[in-house]
Every structure is written in structure tokens, then in C-alpha cells.
Amino acid sequence: MERLVVDPVSRIEGHLRIEADFENGFIKDAFSSGTSVRGIELIVQNRDPRDIWAYVQRICGVCTTVHALTSVRSVEDALNIRIPRNAHLIREIMNEIQFVQDHVIHFYHLHALDWVDVVSALSADPNETSRIAQSISDWPKSSPGYFKDVQNKVKRVVESGQLGIFANGYWGHEAYKLPPEVNLLAVAHYLEALDWQREVIKIHTILGGKNPHPHYVVGGMATPLDINSDNGIHAERLLHISQLIDEAREFVNKVYIPDLKAIGSFYKTWTYGGGLQNYLTYGDFSTGDIRDVELFRMPRGVILNGDLSTIHEIKPDDPEQIKEFIDRSWYTYDGATTGGKHPYVGETTLKYTGPKAPYKNLNTNDKYSWLKSPRWKNEPMEVGPLARMLVGYASGKEEFVNIVNSTLKELDVPVAALHSALGRTVARGLETVLIANWMRNDMDELLANLKNGDQTSFDKTKWDPKTWPKTAQGVGLMEAPRGALGHWIDIENGLTKNYQAIVPSTWNASPRIDNNNVGAYEASLRGTPVKDPNQPIELLRVIHSFDPCLACAVHLTDLENDKTTEIKIG
Amino acid sequence: MSKVKTVFQTALERGLSRRRFLQMCTALAATLGLEVSQSDTVVQALETKPRVPVIWLQMQDCTGCSESFIRSTHPKVESVLLDLISLEYSEVLAAASGHNLETSRQNVLEKYHGEYLLVVEGSVSLNEDFVTIGGVSSKELLIESAKGAMAIITYGTCSTWGGLAAAKPNPTNAVAVSDIIKDKPIIHVPGCPPIAEVMTGVVGHFITFGTIPELDHQKRPKAFYRHRIHDKCNRRAYFDAGLFAESFDDEGAKQGYCLYKLGCKGPTTYNSCAEMRWNGGVSYPIQSGNPCIGCSEENFWDNGPFYTRMATIPGTQTTINPETVGIYAAGATVAGIAAHATVTAVKKNKQEKENVSVEVNN
């Protein structure tokens, strides 16, 4: 048996290390480790709860809006603030464009190079690429000359000897199955998507002032809605947003989805990377208030062991349902080295027991990660697009059922095929279509409200901390691009007493509790074939299908105030 | 090194017409704040410089700076990646992972000693337990990568000042790059994140002019960090008139009144937000109704709370006391505007003199 190490795993957010035991051409077992920690939850303690969104937003600059949104939701839950309808719509639109932009970037810039051979595109016939492009979409940039230009760009970069971001890829690996013409198509859209992503995200800039890291406010949004003020969000600003929404949808429907299906059709026999088949989603995108779970366009629930006939109910306040364990993580709980805690009583005391750097291998028989291990009723869960699509599908939501069924039919695969790396990637694309549609609906509703004279976006009744109770607890839940996200806040005397975040990539990338209770990454890698251990492209394929976000996953450190001295510094 | 081509050659070979190349240079000149006539200099410089190899390290970061970088509208990020620089090591964008990616970094260290740019995003932990990349601590990775760099750019507040991880109580002993590296030219580009076009503008300056941009006493490029946001704010006229928003969503907030009473840190924050604005000039936080949180300033995370107004406004407190001046006192402030302007100018001159002396001492 051979130990394979991939560190750093690139084309992700953050610092992820995978160690895998490799035998007879397959991964027998794998260990997922987060190797960096900042201690944000400790840093936010004793600060103004209205400020926390900005601190925790910096958990992640890729999903750059979701932690801020979850944070303000947690404070609003604690203080029982109901935000105005327009504020809800603005937040929805910002989250929706975040999803759409983030998923497209993931597909082209983070994931595609596991399926697309850039160098192979050099030998493509641009005429044939053009024919293929026009057969799958009416996207206008599809002439033979256009693809010839793209091919020349790639050629010059390759021939210059300065490959830059394409240096040392696994080009020519036999795991690449696309014909050169489809590779060229994907490379052209890699470059187009680079342009597109920076345009459509301007929605954040108009509504939240900037991107990355747009602004939020507890109690609503500070966005100055006023169609007759030169300093307000008036017709020019609103129509700019409207246009960007249409451009976002057009790219999704005419470029992303056709590419996804075209590429997917060449890989549908590569059925690896399924893993746990336990799925969890908090649900989101309410057509009412976020407290109205029954109005969620994306439903809440848990699926166990791939059984789509039963949706289990999630109770985020139940101390027995969601717990974070530290059995294989570099922490202690009340001095003990194992155990699980619900986030309301959570604790994070850093205690590194791994090898001293520089090291070759982690001691994976002991503790090996800065990520904790969240579990639902002690079971490991997969969160993210596949979980959401399957819960929506199993719930019988019409939009979900229709888009899943028609795609399965097109690709000529059964629903069970979704339990795979490729299934995850397809699910991400399908939910992008749904969310982009909702974004249009939400914008139309916002315009209608403004037309009817409702320009309110902020509720100030609980802004002043003097109006708050002495103590309050709240939870903010949402679906972020990478999966179920929850923040739990404990407020005392107007300050943040304790703050806990359980983040999508913590669920997915978590270390095991024991060999029978492993996280989603580790489970999905077991049994994956690796042709050449020096070029583990298959491993990257599986890991990238989750869209890892490690700075999110290792958000950590919530120490009780009286325990801060336990941290060893220096 | 004969294989290394100039930016212009590369652009031509990539099928960029001379006309488009000139357009790109003009856009770059605009970003750098140059007159259009000066874009000739840009053209000439790019015609004779090779694509500069770049190692981009991510330490205790959130990837927000990388994300901001790829939002650049002028020059477009595709041009930056394929025409200006050769991004040889990047955890976000590189095709290669693990061993192959590390090989790319080693290649740059050997092949381009003294000729590559080192970019750092994120703070560095002095404790090797808290951050390792490829099994190596962040501090060692920085020291090794800095040795052969011709210069270092610290993108973002974390690598420039320590940033979020270094906020109290700094649980992981996080520090800035300049706390560790003392013997290299360092360009500080703070902001959480910095504006995209500021990021590409700094690289563009370096490559275009072959020099480090002129820096202030805190090593920030003067082209982008010379003024306070307050100095060029779109709500400034209302500050001078003594008109302040009292609550988000009140009439004043919508009409563009000053956000100072809602905690705005614009008066103490040096950055280009008000001038260049974000994402291709679309808006910036204050324009969109939000008080500035001062994200490009040292220790800004510990200078809050964000929604509490400052006790005094540096350089302006002699002219207006927003506690006493309101809508009905607007008339009384007319005289104050001139005085205010004088104070600001005096302060600026004083600071620039200080900068000069600091630079001489160095």
C-alpha cells in the first residue's frame, strides 16, 4: 500500500491536504485535513453583535456574502427582528447572484480542468468546434474564426514556455475523454466566463457597495431605495441590475448548461465519487419571511442512505441533532480530547498535536485536522448542490422534479447516477438554472414594490442596543453555494458572548470520528481508481466536485472567555 | 532566457491587434491616473518587457483578494494573466495541485532568481502549528519565496498589517509580511479586499515603468492611497453643509447626507474608493448607503464599533461639530468650509513632508 499526498489541493478556497492510501489502482482509504486556522470566532467575542457580519464575512472571500447574511440572520433571530420585504428581496437577489456567479466560476475555473485538457484544444478543428457549439446552443460567439482565435491564444501561451496558471497540469492524461474540439469549446468559455463573472457581480456593488465583501446591516439593508433621488437607487441603477440579471441567466442557459451536458455526456460512465449518500439541507429562498420554512423555494430536510422515500426533519435547536465532534481534530472540550457539542454550548480550544513542520505525513491514526466533525444524529452528512437537488426532488417540488427528470433523460442515466462526482457537478448546474429564475422573479417583485411606493428597506426599532433584552440567543441558517450554513450567537449585555459557525465544507471535509464514521470527502474517495499516483487527476475530480472552501471550514475557535489563557501562542 | 517574450510580442502573437493593444495601454494609463498622452510611455514599456513571473502565496486569508483581482475591468484579468504577468504559482487558479504545483514554485525560484514578483495574500502565523502548506509553515514558505524576489506586493489588509487574524486577541500570533521580511522592497496594497483596478494598477505600474510606484511613509502607492475617502466622497457636500443621516433609510440617507453619525470611517481612511469606486467604477459602500468601516487602515478591526461615530474628525474638528450642527444651522457653516479646506491642505502638506523625511532616512 502506498500513501499518496496532495497538498496543497489547488483550484479551491483555502488550504486542503489529502492523504490517500492507494492499492492495486484504487484509493483504499483517504484522510482530509484542513491545515490553516485563524480563530475568527474567538476574535468576534465581546464585540457589538451588529458588527459581527463584517468579521465573519471574512471567513471566506469566495462565497463572499453568505457568512455576512447568516450572521445578520442570527442576530435578527436572537432579537426577533423582522426585516422589511424590500430588504428581504435585496438580500435574496444578492444571494442568488452569488450562487449563479460562484457556480459558473466553479465549473469553468476551478473544476473544468479536471475534465478538460487545455493542451488538447490545440489540435482541434475550429470548424468542427463551431459546428458542435451551434448544435447545442444559439449563443452568438460560435463562428469558426472565433474558435480559431481562441486556439491561437492558447497556442502562443503554450509556445512561450511561460504557461502560467496552466503550468504542470496533467495534460495528455488518459483520464481526459473529450475530443479536441470539445476541449477547445470549453477553453473558449473558460475565458468568456472570466469576463462574465466580473460583470454580473456588479449587482453586489450597486446594492451593497462593493464586491468582494459587500455590506450588510442588522435590521434590513442600508441600500438607499429612492427612485427620485440622485443619491438613491433609482431607475438607472435598477435597470442596470435588471440587465445584469438577464445577462446572468442568458450565460447560464446558453453556455454553462449546454457545456455541462455536452461534457457530462462523455464522462457518464465515470461513476465514482458518490460517497455517503446521506444528505442534509436547511433549505432557503423563502417567498415570505425566512422564518416561514413552508414557503422555502428550496426545501429543508435530510436524506439517509440514499433513501429518497423519506425526508427527515431538521431541528437546529435540538441539542441532540447537530453536534460538532473533536475526536480527530486539534481541539479539546473541557480538557477532554474527544466528544461532541451542540453549537449553543460549543467550545473550541486549540490544541495542536500534529507533527512539527516541515513534515512529510500527518499521523492519521490520531488527530489530523483543524476542521471539527459536524454530525446530524451522529451521522456524517453531505451538504451542497446534490443534497439540495435530491431533497427538492424527493420532496416532489415540481421545479426540481422536472429539471432533474429531463436532464436524466437527456443523459440517459438513472437517478441513482446522481450519487457521484459527476452527479454533484450536474446538480450544481441544475440548481443554478432554478436560482437564476428566482432572481428574476425577486427583482420583478422589488420593482413592483417600488412602483407601488414602498421604498422601505430598514427597520430601526431594535437598532439601539438599549432596546435589547439582557440575554438573547439566535440561529441564522441559510443555503450557501457549498451547502448548509449555520451561525449560532449568544448575546449578553449588548455584546457577543459566544459565536459558533458550522460551515458547509466542515460537514463535507470533516475528519472521521472512527473508521466507520467518515466525512463526505473521505467516503467519496474510497474506491476511486487512480491510474497514476504521480498524477492523481481522479482524486482531484472527486474533491473538486464538492467545491471545497477550507477557510470556511476552519472558521473556528470559540473559547469561553475564561478559557482564553489555554491558547498557546508563539 | 531567449524564450521569454515581451508583453507586446506576446500580445501580438496571441492575436491582439496593435489597435487593441493600444486600447489596453490606454485603459491601463487611465487606471494609473495618467493623461492619455502619457499612454505612449505605457506602450513603449510593454513593448520591451517580458511577462513577469509571479508567485502568489496565500497564507491566513479568505481568498477575497484573489477574487477581487479577477474582477479587474481595466485591464481585464484575461489580459493581465495572459499578457502582463505569468502567474506561475496560485492556489486558486493553477491547474496543478500538490507536488506539481510545488514544482512550479521551485522552477520560478531557480529560473527567475531576482526577476520575479512575490505577491502575498493573508497574514503569516509566527507559530508554525497554525498554518502549513505542503507540510511547510507559512513563515518558512514566505522566507523561502521572498529570497529571490525582486519585490513583494502585499495585497490586502492581512498581509499588509496583519488584518483579521491579528485582531484582538490574535489567537494564532498572526503578523504582517513586513514584520518578517526586512530586506526587500515591499509595496503595501491594503484593503479588505483592495479595489480590483488598484491591484492590477500596481502590477501595471511596476511592469509599465519598471519601477516601484512612489510610496508614502506606510509603503502604500501614492497614486491610490494619497487621499482620505472623506476628501472625495460623493456625500461630502452634505458634510460641509452640516447635513447628516441619522438612521439608515431615513430621508437624509436616501438624499445622500453624510453618514458620519452612523459611524462612517471615511474621514480617517486612505483609499481610492470614493475616486475610482468599485467593480469598474459602479459604486462604493458609502454611495450604496453604508458607512465606511475603514478596511484599508491598520488595526481597523479593533478601531470599532463600526456604527459608533468617532469622537473627533482628524483635520476637520475645528470647523464643524456635527453634534451641534444640524439642518437648521447650515447657514453658519459657510464660513467653516473655507477654514476646513485650509486645515486639510495644511495637514496634507505636513504629512507629505514627513513622508519625504522618512524616505530619506531609509
Interface residues (C-beta under 8 A of the other chain):
Chain A: V5 V6 D7 P8 V9 S10 R11 I12 E13 G14 H15 R17 T35 S36 V37 R38 G39 I40 L42 I43 R47 D48 R50 D51 A54 Y55 R58 I59 C60 G61 V62 T64 H109 L110 L113 V118 D149 N152 K153 R156 V157 E159 S160 G161 Q162 L163 G164 I165 F166 A167 N168 G169 Y170 L191 L194 D195 Q197 R198 I201 K202 H204 T205 I206 L207 G208 G209 K210 N211 P212 H213 H215 V217 G219 G220 M221 A222 T223 P224 L225 D226 S229 D230 N231 G232 H240 L350 Y352 G354 K356 A357 P358 Y359 K360 Q455 T456 S457 F458 K460 W463 N534 Q535 P536 L540 A551 T557 T564 I567 K568 I569 G570
Chain B: K3 V4 K5 T10 E13 R14 G15 R51 P53 Q58 M59 Q60 D61 C62 T63 G64 C65 S66 E67 S68 I70 R71 S72 T73 K76 V77 E78 L81 L82 I85 S86 L87 E88 S90 E91 V92 L93 A94 A95 A96 S97 G98 H99 N100 L101 T103 S104 N107 S123 L126 N127 E128 D129 F130 V131 T132 I133 G134 G135 V136 S137 S138 E140 L164 A165 A167 K168 P169 N170 P171 T172 N173 A174 C192 P193 A196 N234 R235 S247 F248 D249 A253 K254 Q255 G256 C273 W278 N279 G280 V282 S283 Y284 P285 I286 Q287 S288 G289 N290 I293 C295 W301 G304 P305 F306 Y307 T308
